[in-house]
Amino acid sequence: MARAPRLPRSGIPRIAAHHPGPIVGLDVETAAPTHGAICALGVALVLRGEVIRERHWYLNPQVRFDPRFIAIHGITPDRVAGAPTLAATWSSVLEFIQSSVEETRAPKLFPDADAGDPAPLFVAHNASFDRLQIERALGTPLPFRVACTVAMSRRAFPRLARHNLASVSAHLSIPLQHHDALSDARACALIAARCIEVGSGA
């Protein structure tokens, strides 16, 4: 299995408030109430407020699809027929994240990059949900922590009436196709970047 990108396992509040490095947004869509029934995964990497790389995977949840969930995200059993499980795909996911992070440090992209650049900050909206779903699907804890952009938004924009993904995206004029895993992951990473700007006074 590919090695996990380097990320401290402590100090998330301080990192989230002042993090200057790459931000990796994660989002999963699920097929049923069963924990770990992931049918789609989106990953988006943002640096300095710009989307650098992103990718979407359809996945086989190995459970019967609940019609209520199909109504939310539009993913059907036919769409994922023949797709691998998250566990079978996870090494490729980590490789994509690692290569994306390394690309942000390439001198040709950012002349001031060096080996001391900060580790990536992983984020998700309602992070405990995405983390639980991924860990149940993998059968093992994640090798990195995931900061929650709901909490970040509440700190950065305390006057905002609602802090769900759609509301925060609209507030920040971030395009969103809600419940599309890639669109959600992208929006989440961009929200985190904006929250960090507000928190650091940028």
VMD Tcl script that draws the C-alpha trace (Angstrom):
set ca {
  {0.00 0.00 0.00}
  {1.20 3.51 -0.76}
  {2.58 5.48 2.11}
  {0.30 8.10 3.60}
  {1.17 11.75 3.07}
  {3.00 13.23 6.04}
  {0.67 15.00 8.45}
  {1.03 15.74 12.17}
  {-1.48 13.85 14.33}
  {-1.83 16.71 16.79}
  {-2.33 20.46 16.82}
  {-5.20 20.54 14.32}
  {-6.81 23.76 15.69}
  {-3.54 25.67 15.34}
  {-2.83 24.19 11.90}
  {-6.35 24.96 10.71}
  {-6.07 28.56 11.87}
  {-2.74 29.38 10.20}
  {-1.92 26.57 7.76}
  {-0.03 27.96 4.71}
  {0.45 24.67 2.85}
  {-1.68 22.43 0.63}
  {-5.25 21.63 1.67}
  {-6.77 18.28 0.70}
  {-10.57 18.22 0.60}
  {-12.28 14.85 0.98}
  {-15.90 13.85 0.40}
  {-17.72 10.52 0.21}
  {-21.17 9.54 -0.98}
  {-22.79 6.45 0.49}
  {-25.26 3.91 -0.86}
  {-27.07 3.00 2.35}
  {-27.14 3.65 6.11}
  {-24.58 0.89 6.59}
  {-21.31 2.37 7.79}
  {-18.62 2.12 5.14}
  {-21.04 1.76 2.18}
  {-19.09 4.23 0.04}
  {-20.10 4.50 -3.60}
  {-18.09 7.62 -4.55}
  {-15.05 9.50 -3.32}
  {-13.82 12.95 -4.29}
  {-10.40 14.43 -3.53}
  {-9.34 17.99 -4.33}
  {-6.05 19.68 -3.49}
  {-5.97 23.45 -3.06}
  {-2.95 25.67 -2.54}
  {-3.05 29.45 -2.04}
  {-6.74 29.49 -2.85}
  {-6.36 27.67 -6.19}
  {-7.38 24.13 -7.14}
  {-4.18 22.31 -8.15}
  {-5.39 18.75 -8.75}
  {-8.56 16.77 -8.17}
  {-10.01 13.34 -8.84}
  {-13.25 11.39 -8.51}
  {-13.73 7.64 -7.99}
  {-16.90 5.55 -8.32}
  {-16.74 2.64 -5.90}
  {-18.58 -0.58 -5.19}
  {-20.12 -0.37 -1.70}
  {-20.94 -4.10 -1.68}
  {-24.35 -3.43 -0.18}
  {-27.83 -2.99 -1.58}
  {-28.51 0.62 -2.57}
  {-31.15 2.42 -0.53}
  {-33.52 4.35 -2.87}
  {-33.46 7.28 -0.45}
  {-29.71 7.62 -0.93}
  {-29.98 7.33 -4.70}
  {-32.43 10.25 -4.59}
  {-29.78 12.34 -2.83}
  {-26.74 11.77 -5.03}
  {-28.13 10.09 -8.15}
  {-25.63 7.22 -8.09}
  {-27.23 3.89 -9.04}
  {-26.02 0.28 -8.78}
  {-25.49 0.26 -12.57}
  {-23.11 3.23 -12.27}
  {-20.76 1.34 -9.94}
  {-21.15 -2.12 -11.46}
  {-17.65 -3.50 -11.89}
  {-16.06 -0.70 -9.87}
  {-13.55 -1.62 -7.14}
  {-14.18 -1.19 -3.43}
  {-12.59 1.67 -1.53}
  {-10.24 -0.80 0.15}
  {-9.04 -2.02 -3.25}
  {-8.61 1.56 -4.47}
  {-7.13 3.14 -1.36}
  {-3.48 2.74 -2.36}
  {-4.24 4.61 -5.60}
  {-6.00 7.34 -3.62}
  {-2.95 7.79 -1.38}
  {-0.64 7.79 -4.38}
  {-2.74 10.50 -6.03}
  {-2.69 12.63 -2.88}
  {1.05 12.14 -2.40}
  {1.90 13.02 -6.00}
  {-0.40 16.04 -5.84}
  {1.27 17.30 -2.67}
  {4.72 16.78 -4.19}
  {3.63 18.70 -7.28}
  {2.76 21.74 -5.16}
  {6.37 21.75 -3.93}
  {7.91 21.55 -7.40}
  {10.28 24.48 -8.01}
  {8.87 24.95 -11.51}
  {5.49 25.78 -9.96}
  {6.60 27.63 -6.84}
  {10.21 28.90 -6.83}
  {10.17 29.44 -3.07}
  {9.20 25.84 -2.30}
  {11.60 23.77 -0.26}
  {11.78 20.62 1.84}
  {10.51 22.54 4.85}
  {7.10 23.16 3.33}
  {4.23 22.27 5.70}
  {2.44 18.94 5.50}
  {-1.02 18.90 3.90}
  {-4.11 19.74 5.91}
  {-6.94 17.26 5.30}
  {-10.48 18.64 5.59}
  {-14.06 17.48 5.18}
  {-17.45 19.01 5.90}
  {-18.83 17.18 8.94}
  {-15.44 15.47 9.07}
  {-16.47 12.86 11.63}
  {-18.94 11.40 9.10}
  {-16.46 11.09 6.24}
  {-13.72 9.80 8.52}
  {-16.02 7.13 10.01}
  {-17.25 6.01 6.58}
  {-13.71 5.70 5.20}
  {-12.38 3.91 8.27}
  {-15.25 1.43 8.27}
  {-14.76 0.76 4.56}
  {-11.02 0.23 5.07}
  {-11.28 -1.60 8.37}
  {-8.47 0.51 9.78}
  {-7.98 4.03 11.17}
  {-6.94 6.77 8.77}
  {-3.21 7.55 8.87}
  {-3.96 11.27 9.13}
  {-6.37 13.55 10.93}
  {-9.21 15.37 9.18}
  {-10.18 18.90 10.24}
  {-13.86 19.84 10.05}
  {-14.83 22.78 7.85}
  {-18.14 23.13 9.68}
  {-16.20 24.07 12.81}
  {-13.82 26.24 10.78}
  {-16.76 28.06 9.17}
  {-18.42 28.69 12.52}
  {-15.25 30.33 13.80}
  {-14.57 32.31 10.63}
  {-18.16 33.38 9.87}
  {-20.04 33.44 13.20}
  {-22.89 35.58 11.81}
  {-23.76 33.09 9.09}
  {-27.16 31.56 9.88}
  {-26.32 28.07 8.61}
  {-23.01 26.28 8.15}
  {-23.97 23.38 5.90}
  {-21.93 22.98 2.74}
  {-24.48 24.58 0.44}
  {-24.92 27.64 2.67}
  {-21.22 28.27 3.21}
  {-20.45 27.75 -0.48}
  {-23.16 30.23 -1.45}
  {-21.88 32.74 1.11}
  {-18.37 32.51 -0.38}
  {-19.58 32.35 -4.02}
  {-18.03 28.91 -4.47}
  {-19.72 26.88 -7.24}
  {-21.26 23.67 -5.92}
  {-23.04 20.68 -7.38}
  {-24.10 19.33 -4.01}
  {-23.75 15.59 -3.36}
  {-21.34 15.17 -6.23}
  {-18.30 13.88 -4.34}
  {-15.76 15.83 -6.37}
  {-17.70 19.10 -6.29}
  {-18.20 18.74 -2.54}
  {-14.52 17.95 -1.94}
  {-13.45 20.93 -4.05}
  {-15.84 23.29 -2.25}
  {-14.70 21.98 1.11}
  {-11.02 22.64 0.36}
  {-11.80 26.13 -0.96}
  {-13.91 26.87 2.14}
  {-11.01 25.81 4.35}
  {-8.68 28.11 2.44}
  {-11.06 31.06 2.92}
  {-11.51 30.28 6.60}
  {-7.75 30.23 7.04}
  {-7.45 33.60 5.28}
  {-10.00 35.07 7.67}
  {-8.32 33.46 10.69}
  {-4.87 34.70 9.72}
  {-6.09 38.18 8.84}
  {-5.22 37.79 5.16}
}
mol new
graphics top color blue
foreach p $ca { graphics top sphere $p radius 0.5 }
foreach p [lrange $ca 0 end-1] q [lrange $ca 1 end] { graphics top cylinder $p $q radius 0.2 }
display resetview
